[in-house]
């Protein structure tokens, strides 16, 4: 077997394990700072959308 064949066989054995990470694991993998940055940007986007569409912010009772 050539080096390329060995690598190809190895990767095909791995299957989905070498795939992309999704869900909560992704947040952990990418680091807390990144997750917080994304969350802040999303909050800002929603706030901007609410202002443009004349919808008040959602008030949550605690």
Residue pairs with C-beta under 8 A, 6 or more apart in sequence:
1 9
11 18
21 29
27 34
27 35
47 57
49 55
50 56
50 57
